[in-house]
Amino acid sequence: MKCGLCPRRCGVDRAVSRGYCGCGETAVVAHHMLHHWEEPCISGTRGSGCVFFAGCQLKCVYCQNRAISRAETGTEYDTRSLAALFLSLQREGAHNINLVTPDHFAPQICAALEEAKKLGLVIPVVYNCSGYVLPQTLKDAAKYIDIYLTDFKYMSNELAFRYSACRDYPEKAKEALAEMVREHPAPVCAEDGTMRSGVIVRHLILPGHTEDSKRVIEYLYRTYGDAIQISIMNQFTPVGLESYPEIDRKLTTLEYDRVVDYALSLGVKNAYIQQKGTASESFIPDFCCK
């Protein structure tokens, strides 16, 4: 069967070879953990149950998880063992199951979630993706997903092509986000502040490209307003970027502040910002706790 799960539509029969994502048809988990450094409404006090899947259809040149995104590491999981993993994270106290880069394994993950729910999985499921995903893939998985934690990387086709080898990223990310918000049109949180349903959109600012970041933030706010939360990220880490000298450095405080100030000037209030590279704080303390 030719694979068409992502916008690449590489058409590879993953039962006999690997797709653009670098993976075959069996789900491969590179790492799993209780993650305490996601957005506060995702990590909560006990951590988010992150399951990092090997492979990626985007493979950005600045990826901080190359071994995972290039499918260089990981263990194969069938439906039963993946369901068991989800349940084990729930027993460990995870606030949610956080599926990191799940698109190319969406059918396998859905089958595992179906089994896990029959066996007692009750915590929310987070679909944590690059934004480069087909609406149909989201629709097929919709009954299993409670929260979307998605990137919106570029508004510029040129930047998308240079750093992620796809000129259509902005178009596809807009289509995907529209579907996510259609499925979850408003944030819902538990009494402890952890999200139960909704959409969070992450944007990582690239060095030297604050104008494109401003365009991204403006699009998100003008289009969706308070229906989504925006996470403005400053944690860009230059690794192996000698061929891309224009971004082979860390983001400056001034660059980050310019984007945050621009967001504030637009009227954005429902967002997360980062300080000193790792410390996240919300400037909307009661947004999703209504």
WOJOCOR-V281989 format. One record per run of one state. SS is the DSSP state (hx for helix, st for strand, lp for the rest). FROM is the first residue (numbers start at 1). TO is the last residue. Records with the same first field share a line. If there is no record, write none. Layout:
SS->FROM-TO  FROM-TO
//
This chain:
lp->1-1  3-12  14-26  36-39  44-47  54-65  70-74  78-78  92-95  101-102  119-123  130-134  145-146  152-156  165-168  184-187  190-194  205-209  228-228  234-244  248-252  267-270  276-278  283-290
st->2-2  13-13  27-35  48-53  75-77  96-100  124-129  147-151  188-189  195-204  229-233  271-275  279-282
hx->40-43  66-69  79-91  103-118  135-144  157-164  169-183  210-227  245-247  253-266
//
